[in-house]
Amino acid sequence: MSGVESSAEAIDPRTLDRHECGACGYIYEPVKGDSLGKIAAGTPFEDLPTDWRCPVCGARTARFTNIGPAGSPSGFKENLGYGFGVNTLTPGQKNLLIFGGLAIAVLFFLSLYGLQ
């Protein structure tokens, strides 16, 4: 390098993964942290203290499962390659596709009233 150090370190994608409690459905997001448990924002799930519990139901960290980062495609990873490519869309993109298609269909139906 030319002596210029980058202050931003490479971020491990696993540190952004959210974890869901199997008992109550609470989702721990590292970006937000846990204000009740005094866990700072940006703390990966793997770095939580051993005595940390779910703030909703009190379950241990062993009850949590990794559900991936926010905005990732929903569903099982092995099924993402099937279909017409819709399986790789994020939930927001799927909503846009569904409701956008419905809006276009309604507009088309209403345009039929203009025919003589």
DSSP file (Angstrom, degrees, kcal/mol; ACC not computed):
  #  RESIDUE AA STRUCTURE BP1 BP2  ACC     N-H-->O    O-->H-N    N-H-->O    O-->H-N    TCO  KAPPA ALPHA  PHI   PSI    X-CA   Y-CA   Z-CA
    1    1 A M              0   0    0      0, 0.0     4,-0.1     0, 0.0     0, 0.0   0.000 360.0 360.0 360.0 165.8    0.0    0.0    0.0
    2    2 A S        -     0   0    0      2,-0.2     3,-0.1     1,-0.1     0, 0.0   0.021 360.0 -86.1 -93.0  28.2    1.1    3.6   -0.4
    3    3 A G  S    S+     0   0    0      1,-0.2     2,-0.7     0, 0.0    -1,-0.1   0.418  94.8 123.7  86.4  -3.4    1.0    4.3    3.4
    4    4 A V        -     0   0    0      2,-0.0     2,-0.3     0, 0.0    -1,-0.2  -0.835  48.0-156.7 -96.0 113.6   -2.7    5.1    3.4
    5    5 A E        -     0   0    0     -2,-0.7     2,-0.5    -3,-0.1     3,-0.0  -0.693  14.0-127.8 -90.0 139.2   -4.5    2.9    5.9
    6    6 A S        -     0   0    0     -2,-0.3    -1,-0.0     1,-0.1    -2,-0.0  -0.763  11.3-159.2 -86.7 126.2   -8.2    2.2    5.5
    7    7 A S  S    S+     0   0    0     -2,-0.5     2,-0.6     2,-0.1    -1,-0.1   0.707  72.9  82.6 -77.9 -18.9  -10.0    3.0    8.8
    8    8 A A  S    S-     0   0    0     -3,-0.0     2,-0.2     3,-0.0    -2,-0.1  -0.768  72.1-151.4 -90.1 122.6  -13.0    0.8    7.8
    9    9 A E        -     0   0    0     -2,-0.6     2,-0.2     1,-0.1    -2,-0.1  -0.542  31.2 -90.1 -87.4 157.8  -12.4   -2.9    8.4
   10   10 A A        -     0   0    0     -2,-0.2     2,-0.5     1,-0.1    -1,-0.1  -0.486  43.4-131.9 -66.7 133.3  -14.0   -5.6    6.3
   11   11 A I        -     0   0    0     -2,-0.2    -1,-0.1    -3,-0.0     5,-0.0  -0.768  11.0-129.7 -92.9 127.2  -17.4   -6.5    7.9
   12   12 A D    >   -     0   0    0     -2,-0.5     3,-1.9     1,-0.2     4,-0.4  -0.628  14.2-140.4 -72.1 123.5  -18.0  -10.2    8.3
   13   13 A P  G >  S+     0   0    0      0, 0.0     3,-1.3     0, 0.0     4,-0.3   0.785  98.3  65.5 -60.2 -25.8  -21.5  -10.8    6.8
   14   14 A R  G >  S+     0   0    0      1,-0.3     3,-1.0     2,-0.2    54,-0.1   0.753  89.0  66.7 -67.7 -21.8  -22.4  -13.2    9.6
   15   15 A T  G <  S+     0   0    0     -3,-1.9    -1,-0.3     1,-0.2    30,-0.2   0.706  98.8  52.6 -71.8 -17.1  -22.2  -10.4   12.1
   16   16 A L  G <  S+     0   0    0     -3,-1.3    54,-0.4    -4,-0.4    -1,-0.2   0.508  83.2 118.4 -92.4  -6.2  -25.3   -8.9   10.4
   17   17 A D    <   -     0   0    0     -3,-1.0    28,-0.3    -4,-0.3     2,-0.2  -0.368  59.2-137.5 -65.1 135.9  -27.3  -12.1   10.7
   18   18 A R  E     -A   68   0A   0     50,-2.4    49,-2.8    11,-0.1    50,-0.7  -0.621  12.4-148.4 -89.2 153.5  -30.5  -11.8   12.7
   19   19 A H  E     -AB  66  28A   0      9,-1.9     9,-3.2    47,-0.2     2,-0.4  -0.987   5.0-149.2-127.6 134.3  -31.4  -14.6   15.2
   20   20 A E  E     -AB  65  27A   0     45,-2.7    45,-2.3    -2,-0.4     2,-0.3  -0.860  18.3-121.9-108.2 135.5  -35.0  -15.6   16.1
   21   21 A C  E  >  -A   64   0A   0      5,-3.1     4,-1.4    -2,-0.4    43,-0.2  -0.581  13.5-150.9 -72.8 128.7  -36.1  -17.0   19.4
   22   22 A G  T  4 S+     0   0    0     41,-1.9    -1,-0.1    -2,-0.3    42,-0.1   0.672  91.9  51.6 -74.3 -17.0  -37.6  -20.4   19.0
   23   23 A A  T  4 S+     0   0    0      3,-0.1    -1,-0.2    40,-0.1    41,-0.0   0.892 130.9   3.6 -87.2 -43.5  -39.8  -19.9   22.0
   24   24 A C  T  4 S-     0   0    0      2,-0.1    -2,-0.2    35,-0.0    -1,-0.0   0.563  92.2-112.6-124.4 -12.2  -41.5  -16.6   21.4
   25   25 A G     <  +     0   0    0     -4,-1.4    -3,-0.1     1,-0.3     2,-0.1   0.496  57.0 156.6  91.5   3.2  -40.4  -15.3   18.0
   26   26 A Y        -     0   0    0     -6,-0.1    -5,-3.1     1,-0.1     2,-0.6  -0.395  33.1-143.9 -61.5 138.8  -38.3  -12.4   19.2
   27   27 A I  E     -B   20   0A   0     -7,-0.2     2,-0.6    -2,-0.1    -7,-0.2  -0.936   2.9-149.8-112.4 118.8  -35.7  -11.4   16.6
   28   28 A Y  E     -B   19   0A   0     -9,-3.2    -9,-1.9    -2,-0.6    17,-0.1  -0.772  13.8-166.9 -85.2 122.5  -32.3  -10.2   17.8
   29   29 A E    >>  -     0   0    0     -2,-0.6     4,-2.6     4,-0.4     3,-1.1  -0.951  15.6-153.4-112.6 117.2  -30.9   -7.7   15.3
   30   30 A P  T 34 S+     0   0    0      0, 0.0    12,-3.9     0, 0.0    13,-0.6   0.805  95.0  62.5 -58.7 -29.0  -27.2   -6.9   15.8
   31   31 A V  T 34 S+     0   0    0     10,-0.2    10,-0.0   -15,-0.2   -15,-0.0   0.858 115.7  30.6 -65.0 -34.1  -27.7   -3.5   14.1
   32   32 A K  T <4 S-     0   0    0     -3,-1.1    -1,-0.2     1,-0.2     9,-0.2   0.784  92.6-164.6 -93.5 -32.1  -30.1   -2.5   16.9
   33   33 A G     <  -     0   0    0     -4,-2.6    -4,-0.4    10,-0.1     2,-0.4  -0.434  37.5 -67.9  75.8-157.4  -28.7   -4.4   19.9
   34   34 A D  B   > -C   39   0B   0      5,-1.7     5,-3.3     1,-0.1     4,-0.2  -0.892  38.2-173.9-138.9 104.8  -30.8   -4.9   23.0
   35   35 A S  T > 5S+     0   0    0     -2,-0.4     3,-0.7     3,-0.2    -1,-0.1   0.843  87.4  53.6 -69.7 -32.6  -31.5   -1.8   25.1
   36   36 A L  T 3 5S+     0   0    0      1,-0.2    -1,-0.2     2,-0.1    -2,-0.0   0.897 114.6  40.3 -68.0 -39.2  -33.1   -3.8   27.9
   37   37 A G  T 3 5S-     0   0    0      2,-0.1    -1,-0.2    16,-0.0    -2,-0.2   0.339 113.8-117.4 -90.1   7.5  -30.1   -6.1   28.3
   38   38 A K  T < 5 +     0   0    0     -3,-0.7     2,-0.6    -4,-0.2    -3,-0.2   0.889  60.1 154.9  56.8  43.2  -27.7   -3.2   27.8
   39   39 A I  B   < -C   34   0B   0     -5,-3.3    -5,-1.7    -7,-0.0    -1,-0.2  -0.909  41.9-125.3-101.8 122.9  -26.2   -4.7   24.6
   40   40 A A    >   -     0   0    0     -2,-0.6     3,-1.3    -7,-0.2    -7,-0.1  -0.286  29.5 -96.1 -68.2 149.7  -24.7   -2.1   22.4
   41   41 A A  T 3  S+     0   0    0      1,-0.2   -10,-0.2    -9,-0.2    -9,-0.2  -0.396 110.8  37.2 -62.4 140.9  -25.8   -1.7   18.8
   42   42 A G  T 3  S+     0   0    0    -12,-3.9    -1,-0.2     1,-0.3   -11,-0.2   0.446  78.9 137.7  93.9   1.9  -23.5   -3.6   16.4
   43   43 A T    <   -     0   0    0     -3,-1.3    -1,-0.3   -13,-0.6   -10,-0.1  -0.728  51.5-132.2 -83.9 116.4  -22.9   -6.5   18.8
   44   44 A P    >   -     0   0    0      0, 0.0     3,-1.2     0, 0.0     4,-0.2  -0.268  18.9-115.5 -63.7 154.9  -22.9   -9.8   16.8
   45   45 A F  G >  S+     0   0    0    -28,-0.3     3,-1.5     1,-0.3   -30,-0.1   0.856 115.4  58.7 -59.9 -36.2  -25.0  -12.6   18.3
   46   46 A E  G 3  S+     0   0    0      1,-0.3    -1,-0.3   -31,-0.0   -31,-0.0   0.740 102.7  54.3 -66.6 -22.4  -21.9  -14.7   18.8
   47   47 A D  G <  S+     0   0    0     -3,-1.2    -1,-0.3     2,-0.0    -2,-0.2   0.331  79.4 120.8 -95.5   6.9  -20.4  -12.0   21.1
   48   48 A L  S <  S-     0   0    0     -3,-1.5    -3,-0.0    -4,-0.2    -9,-0.0  -0.388  75.5 -95.7 -67.3 149.3  -23.4  -11.8   23.4
   49   49 A P    >   -     0   0    0      0, 0.0     3,-1.6     0, 0.0    -1,-0.1  -0.267  29.8-117.9 -62.0 153.5  -22.6  -12.5   27.1
   50   50 A T  T 3  S+     0   0    0      1,-0.3    11,-0.2    -3,-0.1    -2,-0.1   0.753 114.5  53.1 -66.5 -23.5  -23.2  -16.1   28.2
   51   51 A D  T 3  S+     0   0    0      9,-0.1    -1,-0.3     2,-0.1     2,-0.2   0.371  81.1 121.4 -93.7   6.1  -25.8  -14.9   30.7
   52   52 A W    <   -     0   0    0     -3,-1.6     9,-0.5     1,-0.0     2,-0.3  -0.475  42.1-171.6 -70.6 138.5  -27.9  -13.0   28.1
   53   53 A R        -     0   0    0     -2,-0.2     7,-0.2     7,-0.1     6,-0.1  -0.848  36.3 -81.1-125.7 162.4  -31.5  -14.1   27.8
   54   54 A C     >  -     0   0    0      5,-2.4     4,-1.6    -2,-0.3     7,-0.0  -0.456  37.1-139.4 -60.6 128.5  -34.3  -13.3   25.4
   55   55 A P  T  4 S+     0   0    0      0, 0.0    -1,-0.2     0, 0.0   -21,-0.0   0.669  97.3  44.5 -69.3 -14.1  -35.8  -10.0   26.6
   56   56 A V  T  4 S+     0   0    0      3,-0.1    -2,-0.0     0, 0.0    -3,-0.0   0.899 134.3   5.1 -93.5 -51.1  -39.4  -11.3   25.9
   57   57 A C  T  4 S-     0   0    0      2,-0.1    -3,-0.0   -31,-0.0     0, 0.0   0.540  91.4-117.0-117.1  -8.9  -39.5  -14.8   27.3
   58   58 A G     <  +     0   0    0     -4,-1.6     2,-0.1     1,-0.2     0, 0.0   0.640  55.3 158.5  84.2  13.8  -36.1  -15.3   29.0
   59   59 A A        -     0   0    0     -6,-0.1    -5,-2.4     1,-0.1    -1,-0.2  -0.368  41.9-110.8 -71.6 151.7  -34.9  -18.2   26.7
   60   60 A R    >   -     0   0    0     -7,-0.2     3,-1.6     1,-0.1     4,-0.2  -0.267  31.5-101.3 -75.7 167.7  -31.2  -18.9   26.5
   61   61 A T  G >  S+     0   0    0     -9,-0.5     3,-1.5     1,-0.3    -1,-0.1   0.725 116.5  71.7 -64.9 -21.4  -29.2  -18.2   23.4
   62   62 A A  G 3  S+     0   0    0      1,-0.3    -1,-0.3   -41,-0.0    -3,-0.0   0.751  90.0  61.1 -66.2 -22.5  -29.3  -21.9   22.4
   63   63 A R  G <  S+     0   0    0     -3,-1.6   -41,-1.9     2,-0.0     2,-0.3   0.530  88.4  94.6 -80.2  -6.4  -33.0  -21.5   21.6
   64   64 A F  E <   -A   21   0A   0     -3,-1.5     2,-0.4   -43,-0.2   -43,-0.2  -0.634  58.6-159.3 -90.4 144.1  -32.2  -18.9   18.9
   65   65 A T  E     -A   20   0A   0    -45,-2.3   -45,-2.7    -2,-0.3     2,-0.4  -0.944  25.7-109.7-121.7 146.8  -31.8  -19.8   15.2
   66   66 A N  E     +A   19   0A   0     -2,-0.4   -47,-0.2   -47,-0.2   -49,-0.0  -0.595  33.2 175.3 -74.7 122.9  -29.9  -17.9   12.5
   67   67 A I  E     -     0   0A   0    -49,-2.8   -48,-0.2    -2,-0.4    -1,-0.1   0.268  43.4-117.3-112.2   9.4  -32.4  -16.4   10.0
   68   68 A G  E     -A   18   0A   0    -50,-0.7   -50,-2.4   -54,-0.1    -1,-0.3  -0.116  48.0 -36.7  85.2 177.7  -29.9  -14.4    8.0
   69   69 A P  S >  S-     0   0    0      0, 0.0     3,-1.3     0, 0.0   -52,-0.2  -0.297  72.3 -87.8 -73.9 160.2  -29.5  -10.7    7.4
   70   70 A A  T 3  S+     0   0    0    -54,-0.4    -2,-0.0     1,-0.2   -54,-0.0  -0.411 112.5  26.0 -65.8 141.2  -32.5   -8.3    7.0
   71   71 A G  T 3  S+     0   0    0      1,-0.3    -1,-0.2    -2,-0.1     3,-0.1   0.543  88.0 135.7  82.6   7.8  -33.8   -8.0    3.4
   72   72 A S    <   -     0   0    0     -3,-1.3    -1,-0.3     1,-0.1    17,-0.1  -0.499  68.2 -82.4 -83.5 158.8  -32.6  -11.4    2.4
   73   73 A P        -     0   0    0      0, 0.0    17,-0.2     0, 0.0     2,-0.2  -0.319  49.0-124.4 -59.5 140.2  -34.8  -13.7    0.3
   74   74 A S        +     0   0    0     15,-0.6     2,-0.2    -3,-0.1    15,-0.1  -0.540  66.1  46.6 -86.5 154.3  -37.2  -15.6    2.4
   75   75 A G  S    S-     0   0    0     -2,-0.2     2,-0.2     3,-0.0     5,-0.1  -0.476  98.3 -32.6 110.3 178.5  -37.5  -19.4    2.4
   76   76 A F    >   -     0   0    0     -2,-0.2     3,-1.5     1,-0.1     4,-0.4  -0.509  51.5-131.5 -74.2 138.4  -35.1  -22.3    2.5
   77   77 A K  G >  S+     0   0    0      1,-0.3     3,-1.0    -2,-0.2     4,-0.2   0.827 105.7  58.2 -61.7 -32.8  -31.7  -21.6    0.9
   78   78 A E  G 3  S+     0   0    0      1,-0.2     3,-0.3     2,-0.1    -1,-0.3   0.677 105.2  51.9 -72.3 -14.8  -31.8  -24.9   -1.1
   79   79 A N  G X  S+     0   0    0     -3,-1.5     3,-1.4     1,-0.2    -1,-0.2   0.468  81.6  91.0 -97.0  -2.6  -35.1  -23.8   -2.8
   80   80 A L  T <  S+     0   0    0     -3,-1.0    -1,-0.2    -4,-0.4     8,-0.1   0.723  81.2  58.4 -68.4 -20.5  -34.0  -20.4   -4.0
   81   81 A G  T 3  S+     0   0    0     -3,-0.3    -1,-0.3    -4,-0.2     2,-0.1   0.524  91.8  87.0 -86.3  -5.6  -32.8  -21.8   -7.4
   82   82 A Y  S X >S+     0   0    0     -3,-1.4     5,-0.6     2,-0.1     3,-0.5  -0.436  72.2  27.0 -92.7 166.9  -36.3  -23.2   -8.3
   83   83 A G  T 3 5S-     0   0    0      1,-0.2    -3,-0.0    -2,-0.1     0, 0.0  -0.408 111.4 -44.2  86.1-161.2  -39.2  -21.5  -10.1
   84   84 A F  T 3 5S-     0   0    0     -2,-0.1    -1,-0.2     1,-0.0    -2,-0.1   0.057  94.4 -80.2 -96.2  23.4  -39.0  -18.5  -12.5
   85   85 A G  T X 5S+     0   0    0     -3,-0.5     3,-0.7    -5,-0.1     4,-0.1   0.401 106.2 112.3  93.5  -1.7  -36.5  -16.5  -10.4
   86   86 A V  G > 5 +     0   0    0      1,-0.2     3,-1.5     2,-0.2    -3,-0.1   0.758  63.5  70.3 -74.7 -24.2  -39.2  -15.2   -8.0
   87   87 A N  G 3 <S+     0   0    0     -5,-0.6    -1,-0.2     1,-0.3    -6,-0.1   0.738  93.3  56.6 -66.4 -21.5  -37.7  -17.3   -5.1
   88   88 A T  G <  S+     0   0    0     -3,-0.7    -1,-0.3    -8,-0.1    -2,-0.2   0.488  84.7 106.4 -89.7  -1.6  -34.7  -15.0   -5.0
   89   89 A L  S <  S-     0   0    0     -3,-1.5   -15,-0.6    -4,-0.1    -4,-0.0  -0.474  73.1-119.1 -75.9 147.5  -36.7  -11.9   -4.5
   90   90 A T     >  -     0   0    0    -17,-0.2     4,-2.3    -2,-0.1     3,-0.2  -0.397  32.9-102.2 -75.7 163.0  -36.8  -10.2   -1.1
   91   91 A P  H  > S+     0   0    0      0, 0.0     4,-2.2     0, 0.0     5,-0.1   0.865 123.7  52.7 -56.0 -36.9  -40.2   -9.9    0.7
   92   92 A G  H  > S+     0   0    0      2,-0.2     4,-2.0     1,-0.2     5,-0.1   0.891 109.2  48.6 -65.5 -39.5  -40.4   -6.2   -0.3
   93   93 A Q  H  > S+     0   0    0     -3,-0.2     4,-2.2     2,-0.2    -1,-0.2   0.871 110.1  52.0 -68.2 -36.8  -39.8   -7.0   -3.9
   94   94 A K  H  X S+     0   0    0     -4,-2.3     4,-2.6     2,-0.2     5,-0.2   0.911 108.9  50.5 -65.4 -41.6  -42.4   -9.8   -3.8
   95   95 A N  H  X S+     0   0    0     -4,-2.2     4,-2.8     1,-0.2     5,-0.4   0.919 110.4  49.8 -60.8 -43.4  -44.9   -7.3   -2.4
   96   96 A L  H  X S+     0   0    0     -4,-2.0     4,-1.9     1,-0.2     5,-0.3   0.908 112.2  48.0 -62.0 -42.1  -44.2   -4.8   -5.1
   97   97 A L  H  X S+     0   0    0     -4,-2.2     4,-1.8     3,-0.2    -2,-0.2   0.926 116.8  42.0 -64.5 -45.8  -44.6   -7.5   -7.8
   98   98 A I  H  X S+     0   0    0     -4,-2.6     4,-2.0     2,-0.2    -2,-0.2   0.969 121.7  37.2 -67.9 -54.9  -47.9   -8.8   -6.4
   99   99 A F  H  X S+     0   0    0     -4,-2.8     4,-2.2     1,-0.2    -3,-0.2   0.807 115.4  54.7 -73.9 -28.5  -49.6   -5.5   -5.5
  100  100 A G  H  X S+     0   0    0     -4,-1.9     4,-2.2    -5,-0.4    -1,-0.2   0.907 109.1  48.9 -66.0 -41.6  -48.1   -3.7   -8.6
  101  101 A G  H  X S+     0   0    0     -4,-1.8     4,-2.2    -5,-0.3    -2,-0.2   0.893 111.1  50.0 -63.7 -39.9  -49.6   -6.4  -10.8
  102  102 A L  H  X S+     0   0    0     -4,-2.0     4,-2.3     2,-0.2    -2,-0.2   0.903 109.7  50.8 -64.8 -40.6  -53.0   -6.1   -9.0
  103  103 A A  H  X S+     0   0    0     -4,-2.2     4,-2.4     2,-0.2    -2,-0.2   0.906 110.5  48.9 -64.1 -41.3  -52.9   -2.3   -9.5
  104  104 A I  H  X S+     0   0    0     -4,-2.2     4,-2.4     2,-0.2    -1,-0.2   0.901 110.4  51.6 -64.3 -40.8  -52.2   -2.7  -13.2
  105  105 A A  H  X S+     0   0    0     -4,-2.2     4,-2.4     2,-0.2    -2,-0.2   0.902 110.6  48.2 -63.4 -40.9  -55.0   -5.2  -13.6
  106  106 A V  H  X S+     0   0    0     -4,-2.3     4,-2.7     2,-0.2     5,-0.2   0.920 111.6  49.6 -65.2 -44.1  -57.5   -2.8  -11.9
  107  107 A L  H  X S+     0   0    0     -4,-2.4     4,-1.8     1,-0.2    -2,-0.2   0.902 111.2  49.6 -62.4 -40.1  -56.4    0.1  -14.1
  108  108 A F  H  X S+     0   0    0     -4,-2.4     4,-0.8     2,-0.2    -2,-0.2   0.925 111.3  49.2 -63.2 -44.4  -56.8   -2.2  -17.2
  109  109 A F  H >< S+     0   0    0     -4,-2.4     3,-0.9     1,-0.2     4,-0.4   0.917 111.7  48.5 -61.1 -44.3  -60.3   -3.2  -16.0
  110  110 A L  H >< S+     0   0    0     -4,-2.7     3,-1.3     1,-0.2     4,-0.3   0.823 103.1  62.4 -67.1 -30.3  -61.3    0.4  -15.4
  111  111 A S  H >< S+     0   0    0     -4,-1.8     3,-1.3     1,-0.3     4,-0.3   0.740  88.9  70.9 -67.6 -20.4  -60.0    1.4  -18.8
  112  112 A L  G X< S+     0   0    0     -3,-0.9     3,-1.1    -4,-0.8    -1,-0.3   0.741  85.4  67.3 -67.5 -21.8  -62.6   -0.9  -20.4
  113  113 A Y  G <  S+     0   0    0     -3,-1.3    -1,-0.3    -4,-0.4    -2,-0.2   0.734  91.4  63.1 -68.6 -20.9  -65.3    1.6  -19.3
  114  114 A G  G <  S+     0   0    0     -3,-1.3    -1,-0.2    -4,-0.3    -2,-0.2   0.610  80.8 101.9 -79.8 -11.4  -63.8    4.1  -21.8
  115  115 A L    <         0   0    0     -3,-1.1    -3,-0.0    -4,-0.3     0, 0.0  -0.475 360.0 360.0 -73.0 144.1  -64.6    1.9  -24.8
  116  116 A Q              0   0    0     -2,-0.2    -1,-0.1     0, 0.0    -3,-0.0   0.400 360.0 360.0-100.7 360.0  -67.7    2.8  -26.8
